[in-house]
C-alpha cells in the first residue's frame, strides 16, 4: 500500500469544494432545521420511506436513534417528531437506499477509494456482503461468512498470546452485543477491550469516580427542568445533541438561568426555536443563555476557581447562607485543603488566565451564590485536555460547595456522545475491569477470565505500531478517523497481520488495512433482526442511566447481513472451538438468554427481561443520585487541582478540534456548518481577526497547520483561514481533518484521553494563495 494515500490525510489529495461564508446563525432549530431534515430524507431514502421510519424513531416500541445518547422523555412522547435534525441525518445515513456490493469493490482499488474524502467515502451506501482484502491484493472481494470466521479463528489461534489482539468497540453497539463481545474476548484470554470512551468521556468517568464514586452523571431530565441554574460547559448541544435544547428551554420556562462557558458562541446556546411549536417558528423562540463566559481554550480550571473564590468570599460575608455547610460536613472530605488552596488566588489573575472579564465572572458567581439547585453539563470541551480529569474534578467542587448533588434539580451531567457508549462500559467493555465483575463472570461461566489490565486506545495504537499487537477487530466505529495522530495510527493498522471491521457503511478505516483485512457487514438499528426464536429487540443505556429496548422494522439492506450478536458468536465458535463458556447458537437464537446472563453478572439488572419490556425502560442504580458515594471512605471528595500552564510563543496558537453541523462523530453528513455560517468546505481554520491582522493573514488565505511536540513535527496542509469570534491566540478546526496534528502521546493525565482540544500549532502560509475574501 502507498502510505501517502492511506495515511488518513486526504486534504492534499482532494480539491477545495468552494468555500462560502455567511453570518453565523443567531438561533438553532426552526424552519431551517425542518427543511434540512426533509432534504436529507429525500436524498437518502425518499420521503415516504423516511416518514415511516421516523414514526418509529425513539418511540417506546420503536428503535433508538443511532446518534447521540440524550435520553427520551420518561412519559409522553411526541408521535410526530421525538427526534432532532441530526437524528434524522443519522437515520437517513443508516436507512439509505444506496448499496455497495462486490461489484463496487471490484471496480475500485483500495488506493483509489482512499483518495476520496471522508464525506465521499461515507456516501457510497450500505455494505451488502462480507468482503476480504487478501495479502498482496489491490481490491476487496466477496468472502463467505464461514470462510471469514475461519480466517479470524486461524489468525487468533496462531498468536503467541491473546494479548497480541485488540478488540475495539464503538458506542453504537447494543448491550446484548457488548456483553457477548467482552465474554468472547475474555474467554479468549485478554482484557484488550479499548473503546470510544477512551477518546471522549474517559476523563469524566475517572474524575467522577474519584470524587463521587460513580463514573456516570447523577441527574435526570426532570432535574434539568427543575434546576435554578444550569452551567453548560465545553459543549455545543445545538449540533451535537439538539434534543438537549428542549430540556434547556423547559428549564428557562420554569424560571431557570443558564450560564454558558465556551470558547465559541454557538447558535443553539444563544436562542432556540422548537421546530414543533408554531409560536417558536413564527416568533423569536427562547433565549437560552443568560450569561456567556467566552473562556480561552483550556481556561476552565482558572474560571472555575474564580467562581469558587467568589463563593467563598460571599460565605465570609453571609455566614451559613451561601455554602451548604451541613452537606459539606456530613457527606464530603477534603474541604479544608481545598479551601486553603483556593484562597491563595486573586480574582484578577484568574480572570487574566481564563480570558473572561471580572465583571462577567461576578455576574455568573452571583447566580451561584443565590441558588442551590445547580446542574453542570459538559462534553469533550472539558475532557480532551491533558488536565481533562482536573477539569471534571473542579466542576464537582462547585457542586459540592452548594450541596448540589443528590437533590432535585441539581447534579452532574456529562453529556455522552454515541447512543450506547455508556451501556457498553456497563456491560464490561473496559480494559480495566473490576475484580467483582470478573469474579461473577468466573462463577457464572466456569472459566478464569484474565486479571491483568488490558490496553486502552492510545496504548493499543502504540502496540500495533511496534508489532506487539498483530490483530485488530473493531465492533463498529471508524477507528482511524476517531483517533489522534492519523498518520501514526494508519501505519499501526497497516502493520497488523489482520484487521477486521464490523460495519454498516464504508469508512476510512477500511482503507488502511492490515496485511489481510475483513469487512463484516451487520444489521443497523432500523432493521428487523430475525433469529431462531423470532424477531428480536436489543437494549441500550442513555446518558442518564435509563436502559430501554430498541427494535427496528425495516427489511435488512441485504439478505447477507448478520446481527452483531450473530457475528460475535461466529467468531467465538471459530476461535474458541470446544473451549466455549456458552452455547452461542442458543443464546444468539433468543436475546432473552443473553439478558439472563447480563442479569446474573451485572448489578442493577435484576428481572432484566421483565423491566426492559416496560414502556420507557428502567433506571439503573446511581449512588450519587442518592448521596451514597461509593468511594473508599463513603464520602464525596473535594479536589485540589492545578491551573494548566500553556505558554505560547509569539507565533503559536492553541488549537481545538470541533464538529461541523453536518457531522456526527466521524460521520460527515454534508459539507455545511450552517449555524457557524461556513458552507461547502471543511478544511478551514477559525481565527480571531486581531490575530490575523497581527500575523498579516487574510480571510480566505490558504495555510498549513504545523504542530511540534517532543521533537516531532506534524503538518496538516492547505487549510483556509476564516475569521471568527474566538479568543485571542485560540483557533478551531474540524476533525477528523485536523486529527493528524494531535500527538498520540499528548493525552490526559489518569484517563489517557487524547488532548484534541489543546494542541499548540503554528500557521504557515501556503504560496500566499487567496481563494476569496
GIHUGI-V293855 format. One record per backbone hydrogen bond with DSSP energy under -1.0 kcal/mol. NH is the residue of the N-H (numbers start at 1). CO is the residue of the C=O. E is the energy in kcal/mol with one decimal. If there is no record, write none. Layout:
nh: (NH:NH)
co: (CO:CO)
e: (E:E)
This chain:
nh: (5:6:10:20:22:25:28:30:34:35:36:37:38:39:40:41:42:43:44:45:46:50:51:52:53:54:55:56:58:59:62:63:69:88:89:90:91:92:93:94:95:97:100:105:106:107:108:110:113:114:116:121:122:123:124:126:127:128:131:132:133:137:141:143:148:149:150:151:152:153:154:155:156:157:158:159:164:165:166:167:168:169:170:175:178:179:180:181:182:183:184:185:186:187:188:189:190:193:196:198:199:202:205:206:207:208:209:210:211:212:213:218:219:224:225:226:227:228:229:230:231:232:233:234:239:240:241:244:245:248:249:250:251:252:253:254:255:256:257:259:260:261:262:269:270:271:272:273:277:281:282:283:286:288:290:291:293:295:296:299:303:304:305:306:307:308:309:310:311:312:313:314:315:316:317:318:321:324:325:328:329:330:331:332:333:338:339:340:341:342:343:344:345:350:351:352:353:354:355:361:362:363:364:365:366:367:368:369:370:374:375:376:377:378:381:382:383:384:385:388:391:392:393:394:395:396:397:398:399:400:401:402:403:404:410:411:413:415:419:420:421:424:425:426:427:428:429:430:438:439:440:441:442:443:444:445:446:454:460:461:462:463:464:465:466:468:469:470:471:472:473:474:475:476:476:482:483:485:485:489:490:491:492:493:494:496:497:498:499:500:501:502:503:510:511:512:515:516:517:518:519:520:522:523:527:528:531:533:534:536:538:540:542:543:545:547:548:550:551:553:554:561:562:567:568:569:570:571:572:573:574:575:576:577:579:580:584:587:588:589:593:595:596:597:598:599:600:602:605:608:611:612:614:617:618:620:626:627:628:631:634:636:637:638:652:653:654:655:656:657:658:662:664:667:669:670:673:677:678:679:681:684:685:686:687:692:693:694:695:696:697:700:701:702:703:704:705:706:707:709:712:714:716:719:720:721:722:724:726:730:731:732:733:735:738:739:741:742:746:748:749:751:752:755:756:757:758:759:761:762:764:766:769:771)
co: (2:2:8:679:677:675:271:273:30:31:32:33:34:35:36:37:38:39:40:41:41:46:47:48:49:50:51:53:63:56:59:56:417:84:85:86:87:88:89:90:91:44:126:101:102:103:104:138:109:110:113:117:118:119:121:98:504:100:519:141:517:134:132:130:144:145:146:147:148:149:150:151:152:153:154:156:161:162:471:192:473:194:475:539:174:175:176:177:178:179:180:181:182:183:184:185:185:191:169:195:196:197:201:202:203:204:205:206:207:208:208:412:412:220:221:222:223:373:373:257:375:259:377:261:236:236:237:241:242:244:245:246:247:248:249:250:252:251:228:230:291:232:293:266:267:267:286:28:274:277:278:279:272:270:258:258:260:293:354:296:299:300:301:302:303:304:305:306:307:308:309:310:311:312:313:314:318:401:323:324:325:326:327:328:636:334:335:336:337:338:339:341:342:346:347:348:349:350:351:357:358:359:360:361:362:363:364:365:366:372:229:411:231:413:234:379:379:380:383:385:387:388:389:390:391:392:393:394:395:396:397:398:400:399:407:374:376:378:67:171:418:420:421:422:423:425:424:428:434:435:436:437:438:439:440:441:442:431:456:457:458:459:460:461:462:463:463:164:164:498:166:500:168:474:502:478:479:739:742:485:486:487:488:489:490:493:470:470:516:472:518:474:520:507:508:509:496:497:133:499:131:501:503:562:524:554:534:589:531:529:550:548:546:69:542:618:540:538:62:526:526:558:521:563:564:565:566:567:568:569:570:571:572:573:576:578:582:583:584:585:590:591:592:593:594:595:596:598:602:605:607:608:611:614:547:545:623:624:623:629:631:331:211:333:649:761:729:759:731:756:733:672:667:664:662:662:678:674:673:20:671:682:720:732:722:688:689:690:691:693:692:721:698:769:719:764:716:762:714:712:709:707:705:703:683:701:685:687:724:727:654:686:656:658:734:736:738:739:743:753:386:749:748:746:754:384:755:655:653:706:704:702:766:700)
e: (-1.3:-1.8:-1.2:-2.0:-2.6:-2.0:-2.2:-2.5:-1.4:-2.9:-2.5:-1.8:-2.3:-1.9:-1.9:-2.2:-2.8:-2.1:-2.1:-2.7:-1.5:-2.5:-2.9:-1.8:-1.9:-2.5:-1.6:-1.5:-3.3:-1.5:-1.8:-1.1:-1.1:-2.1:-1.9:-2.1:-2.3:-2.5:-2.1:-1.7:-3.2:-2.6:-3.1:-1.7:-1.8:-1.4:-1.6:-2.8:-2.4:-2.3:-1.7:-2.7:-2.2:-1.2:-1.2:-2.4:-2.5:-1.7:-2.4:-3.1:-2.9:-2.5:-2.7:-2.1:-2.5:-2.8:-2.2:-2.4:-2.1:-2.7:-2.6:-2.2:-2.7:-2.3:-1.0:-1.2:-2.1:-1.7:-2.6:-2.1:-2.8:-1.1:-2.3:-2.8:-2.7:-2.6:-2.0:-2.7:-2.4:-2.0:-2.7:-2.6:-2.5:-2.2:-1.9:-1.5:-1.6:-2.4:-1.6:-1.5:-1.3:-1.7:-2.2:-2.6:-2.6:-2.9:-2.0:-2.3:-1.3:-3.1:-1.0:-1.5:-1.5:-1.3:-2.0:-2.0:-1.1:-2.2:-2.0:-2.4:-2.8:-2.8:-2.9:-2.6:-1.4:-2.4:-1.5:-2.2:-1.8:-2.2:-2.4:-2.0:-2.1:-2.3:-2.4:-1.6:-1.7:-2.9:-2.5:-2.6:-2.6:-2.8:-1.5:-1.4:-1.5:-2.0:-2.4:-2.7:-1.6:-2.2:-2.8:-1.8:-2.8:-1.6:-2.9:-1.6:-3.2:-1.6:-3.0:-2.1:-2.0:-2.9:-2.5:-1.8:-2.2:-2.6:-2.8:-1.9:-1.8:-2.6:-2.3:-2.1:-2.1:-1.9:-1.5:-2.1:-2.3:-2.6:-1.4:-2.4:-2.6:-2.1:-3.1:-1.3:-2.1:-1.8:-3.2:-2.4:-1.9:-2.1:-2.2:-1.2:-1.9:-1.8:-2.7:-2.1:-1.9:-2.4:-1.8:-2.1:-2.6:-1.8:-2.1:-2.8:-2.2:-1.1:-1.6:-2.7:-1.8:-1.5:-2.2:-2.0:-3.3:-1.6:-1.9:-2.1:-1.0:-2.0:-1.3:-2.0:-2.1:-1.6:-2.4:-2.4:-1.5:-2.2:-1.8:-1.3:-1.6:-2.7:-2.1:-1.2:-1.1:-2.9:-1.3:-2.2:-2.0:-3.0:-1.5:-2.6:-1.5:-2.5:-1.2:-1.9:-2.1:-1.5:-2.4:-1.6:-2.0:-2.7:-2.0:-2.2:-2.5:-2.3:-2.6:-2.6:-1.5:-3.2:-2.7:-2.2:-2.0:-2.4:-2.4:-2.4:-1.9:-1.7:-1.7:-3.2:-1.6:-2.3:-2.6:-3.0:-2.9:-1.4:-1.3:-1.6:-1.4:-1.4:-1.3:-2.6:-2.8:-2.1:-2.0:-2.3:-2.2:-1.5:-2.3:-1.6:-1.9:-2.7:-2.2:-2.8:-1.5:-1.4:-1.4:-1.3:-2.7:-1.1:-1.9:-2.7:-2.4:-2.8:-2.0:-1.5:-1.5:-3.2:-2.5:-2.2:-2.0:-3.0:-2.6:-2.3:-2.0:-2.7:-1.9:-3.1:-2.2:-2.8:-2.4:-1.3:-2.6:-1.3:-1.3:-2.2:-2.5:-2.5:-2.2:-2.3:-2.9:-2.5:-1.7:-2.3:-3.1:-1.3:-2.4:-1.5:-1.0:-1.8:-2.6:-1.9:-1.8:-2.2:-1.9:-1.6:-2.2:-2.5:-1.6:-2.3:-1.3:-1.2:-3.0:-2.8:-1.4:-2.3:-2.1:-2.7:-1.2:-1.2:-3.2:-2.1:-1.4:-3.1:-2.5:-2.6:-2.0:-2.6:-2.7:-3.4:-1.8:-1.3:-2.4:-1.0:-2.5:-2.5:-2.0:-1.6:-3.9:-1.0:-1.9:-2.9:-1.5:-2.0:-2.6:-3.0:-2.3:-2.0:-2.2:-2.5:-2.2:-1.2:-3.3:-2.8:-2.1:-1.9:-3.3:-3.6:-2.8:-2.7:-2.5:-2.4:-1.7:-2.9:-2.9:-3.3:-2.5:-2.5:-2.6:-3.2:-1.5:-1.6:-2.4:-1.4:-2.1:-1.8:-1.6:-1.5:-2.1:-1.7:-1.3:-3.0:-2.8:-1.0:-2.2:-2.5:-1.8:-2.2:-1.5:-2.5:-2.8:-2.8:-3.1:-2.1:-1.6:-1.8)
